């Protein structure tokens, strides 16, 4: 897999190629656009193992959903400190008690990077609480998972694909529970670094010691960024980072052609926020879980003492997940943020127009749905007459 085989717009940075390479010829580095991607050295022997585990070269696999559930932790502290209903933390707690290691994501306040880590106690696993809306560096943790011990691994669908394929090649897949999530895509680190610079300037601070990407202080649905600094707490609902991230223009190129949306997964379970009309009055958060394997079903069943679990209809879940309206990366936006590190100017120069376009498109789709329903009703009435 020399450079000619690496297509930058398809690389997800899942690190599977780097872990499986027998020549240690592939490393994962951050590229000029602010995303972790594979880099190949001259040591490459063209053995082809990297191609076997590459998520960019995978085929779409739609899995039969064995069950769909809403899940809410019965523990108030878990529910308050997790992003949605706390299902991932409760899964980790359950499996750690059964002798598993838990591999999830924490934020490194020294390097300002999200990274996977492994824990064997639930207290050590606490930094995983709360979604991190940036790409995680997973190589160092994932390469430690192949020691024959049992693990539950949480990650993006492309990360789970890669480590799952490696586990299969090593004959270790029965040692794992794989949990992925409904993924919106990962934004450029240039955006996140510009956000940190903006917050430090606003707070007149030089140190950040805690980041809550989606605090529930104003409710589950508000997307409140809450950052604890040495000069106080910055707090903003739908701040510039979330606005630019959700406008979809600064995601990794691979995210626009994701192979793992909906029911396309290589995990035992897929989790996420349970968005939709049924949750209008829910303010503390609720998780949704799709079950893709029998052992995933057994795992959900084992949470009955820890969580409120209700069976749901898949058709009420999927329409509210992965609705990206921007289909291509805005390279000018990323370049501007990278060079200026000014998130305010980037928002007003490139993003606000895209947000207005997205709103107009959503409004148009709603009108078309109403019109189609009325047309069907009129046709049925005319046929009846």
URQUISUL-V454383 format. One record per backbone hydrogen bond with DSSP energy under -0.5 kcal/mol. NH is the residue of the N-H (numbers start at 1). CO is the residue of the C=O. If there is no record, write none. Layout:
nh = (NH | NH)
co = (CO | CO)
This chain:
nh = (5 | 6 | 6 | 7 | 8 | 10 | 11 | 19 | 20 | 21 | 24 | 27 | 29 | 29 | 31 | 34 | 37 | 39 | 41 | 44 | 51 | 52 | 53 | 54 | 57 | 58 | 62 | 63 | 63 | 66 | 66 | 67 | 69 | 70 | 71 | 72 | 73 | 74 | 76 | 79 | 80 | 81 | 82 | 90 | 91 | 92 | 93 | 94 | 95 | 96 | 97 | 98 | 99 | 100 | 101 | 102 | 103 | 104 | 104 | 106 | 108 | 108 | 109 | 112 | 113 | 114 | 115 | 116 | 117 | 119 | 125 | 126 | 127 | 128 | 129 | 133 | 134 | 135 | 137 | 138 | 142 | 143 | 144 | 145 | 147 | 151 | 152 | 153 | 154 | 155 | 160 | 161 | 162 | 163 | 164 | 165 | 166 | 167 | 168 | 169 | 170 | 171 | 172 | 173 | 175 | 176 | 177 | 179 | 179 | 180 | 182 | 183 | 188 | 189 | 191 | 192 | 193 | 194 | 195 | 196 | 197 | 198 | 199 | 200 | 201 | 202 | 203 | 204 | 205 | 209 | 210 | 212 | 213 | 215 | 215 | 219 | 220 | 222 | 224 | 225 | 225 | 226 | 226 | 227 | 228 | 229 | 229 | 230 | 232 | 234 | 234 | 236 | 238 | 238 | 239 | 239 | 243 | 244 | 245 | 246 | 247 | 248 | 249 | 251 | 252 | 255 | 256 | 256 | 257 | 258 | 264 | 265 | 265 | 268 | 269 | 270 | 271 | 272 | 274 | 275 | 279 | 280 | 282 | 283 | 287 | 288 | 289 | 290 | 291 | 292 | 292 | 293 | 297 | 298 | 299 | 300 | 301 | 302 | 303 | 304 | 306 | 307 | 308 | 309 | 310 | 312 | 316 | 317 | 318 | 320 | 321 | 324 | 325 | 327 | 330 | 331 | 334 | 335 | 336 | 337 | 338 | 339 | 340 | 341 | 343 | 346 | 347 | 348 | 349 | 350 | 351 | 351 | 352 | 354 | 355 | 356 | 357 | 358 | 359 | 360 | 361 | 362 | 363 | 364 | 365 | 366 | 367 | 368 | 369 | 370 | 371 | 372 | 373 | 374 | 375 | 376 | 377 | 378 | 379 | 380 | 381 | 382 | 383 | 384 | 385)
co = (2 | 2 | 3 | 5 | 6 | 7 | 7 | 15 | 16 | 17 | 21 | 39 | 27 | 37 | 35 | 31 | 29 | 27 | 25 | 41 | 48 | 48 | 49 | 50 | 54 | 55 | 60 | 61 | 263 | 64 | 291 | 291 | 289 | 310 | 287 | 308 | 85 | 306 | 74 | 75 | 76 | 77 | 78 | 86 | 87 | 88 | 89 | 90 | 91 | 92 | 93 | 94 | 96 | 95 | 150 | 119 | 152 | 102 | 117 | 115 | 106 | 113 | 107 | 108 | 108 | 135 | 106 | 137 | 104 | 102 | 121 | 123 | 124 | 125 | 126 | 131 | 132 | 187 | 114 | 136 | 138 | 139 | 141 | 142 | 144 | 175 | 101 | 177 | 103 | 179 | 156 | 157 | 158 | 159 | 160 | 161 | 162 | 163 | 164 | 165 | 166 | 168 | 167 | 167 | 172 | 173 | 151 | 153 | 177 | 269 | 271 | 181 | 250 | 34 | 188 | 188 | 189 | 190 | 191 | 192 | 193 | 194 | 195 | 196 | 197 | 198 | 199 | 200 | 200 | 228 | 228 | 226 | 211 | 212 | 224 | 216 | 283 | 219 | 215 | 223 | 236 | 212 | 224 | 234 | 210 | 227 | 232 | 207 | 229 | 227 | 232 | 225 | 222 | 223 | 223 | 236 | 239 | 240 | 241 | 242 | 243 | 245 | 244 | 248 | 186 | 252 | 252 | 253 | 254 | 255 | 261 | 61 | 263 | 178 | 178 | 290 | 180 | 288 | 286 | 273 | 276 | 277 | 279 | 281 | 71 | 272 | 69 | 270 | 67 | 268 | 290 | 268 | 293 | 294 | 295 | 296 | 297 | 298 | 300 | 301 | 303 | 303 | 72 | 307 | 70 | 68 | 313 | 314 | 314 | 317 | 318 | 322 | 323 | 325 | 249 | 329 | 330 | 331 | 332 | 333 | 334 | 335 | 336 | 337 | 341 | 342 | 343 | 344 | 345 | 346 | 346 | 347 | 347 | 350 | 351 | 352 | 353 | 354 | 355 | 356 | 357 | 358 | 359 | 360 | 361 | 362 | 363 | 364 | 365 | 366 | 367 | 368 | 369 | 370 | 371 | 372 | 373 | 374 | 375 | 376 | 377 | 378 | 379 | 380 | 381)
